[in-house]
Amino acid sequence: MGEELGRKIEIYISKNIDALGNIDDSALKKFSSDLIKETYEKVHDINDFDVKKTEQDLHRILKSTEAYLRSYENRIKNNGKLSCTRSALFSVGSAITKVMYYLWAGFDYLVFLAKAYNIDKSGDTSARAYVHIIRNCHCESSVKAQNVLVHALEIAKEHDSSFKRNSLYEGNEDRCKEKIISYFQSKQYIRALDRTIAQIENEHLAAILKAVGYRGDTDKMAQEIKDFLSDLKKLDCVKFREKYYQGDLYQESKLCKINDRISMVINEVVRCHKWRHGIENLELKLKNGHNIFDVRVNNDFSKLREKNFNKRSKERTYLGRAMLLIGFIISMELIGRISSGQTMQLPLLCGFIVFGPLALLCGALLYEITTYLVRGAFFIFGVPILLGELSKCVLRNGSMKSLLDMTLSLGNSAFLNIPKDIVQSFIFEDITKFDSLSDINELTLIREQEKAKCTNEVADKVVSTALSAILIQPTTSEQEGLVFN
């Protein structure tokens, strides 16, 4: 009954508070008083007019109402999040999936790095910008930043529409503007730009702006975006408003225009990563005829099988042969030690793995020999052995080790058979959405901070209700009224 009372008060506040936090206090007080009177009547009737018992029950109900109203902020912060148990299981599953996928995609990333080694000497600005993005902006961080940016722009436009619809700009222009600015000066929004825009050099930022259709001076706009990020951090709200939010309309302000350009850039950054990971049906603005755009994560064995030997440079051929030879020798030594049952310390095992199987695989990729067979053999035979040895180093308990071995084996088999587009969707959409929840909810809390403040104030009044004014009265008709301290 206490939570039900709290929900009714919360709904009333939501319907009657404006975007700046203004609400009719007297009407809210009367509404809350009437609700508590109704609750008193119900409890008093249930208790057969036992005043002492009604006092105890009503006090407990009002404490429950207070707790519910005070939980408003926490409910926003935890909106969409899983319980502790489910979150732990989701995190373990996510970690295993990402490790397996990035091992798979790592083969093609090595090829990408090899082909992009001398890209800085190229005169192709689009290709150089593309490589710069892949090297400097982490894929998942970019998708998270995109999620935060979309939410910030959405709630800013919602507030702007609410201000105009309710004529709140009249007489409250500065307060309205500073409310919108608060989203962009939040640590969540700044962190999103630090993960993306701050990592891109100006010349590549200009190339991206040109590719996405910006018609002005791209070099000037690139510098303005960098200055904007700097001002977000160092200027207070008033000075920032004076510089970026002049005029009456948000849609026509410099703040809105720069945010739109930033949104275009981050969207292209995300498309670059998704393109390299082999996700189809993408329109990559930077893409041109340069062969670096053809080096993508290959998710289909049939396509890998169709690949023939490409023309290779002498340096690449010699390096590939050397790595193949070194990797083969050390891999044989590793297999011999494992077969003989020899126990190895974790640092030694890692060294054998790096200079053995991984060197062998790198050589195979550089030399471009039947990549699909190498990758398939690695996941079918190599991964189970390596995971088994690592589990021995991590777990000593026999039953736990057996359970881990079985789980990893099943996971490896499932990974090989499941379509990679499902895995990519899980990593780049579901996991990143889950990881973005905290930042998105914090931005929502900024939007709802006036309502949160109001619910806390009502909670204070509810818990301090003068029960003596109503408890001595057995019926509603005899009650004199409810007062708040």
Disulfide bonds with the S-S distance in Angstrom:
none
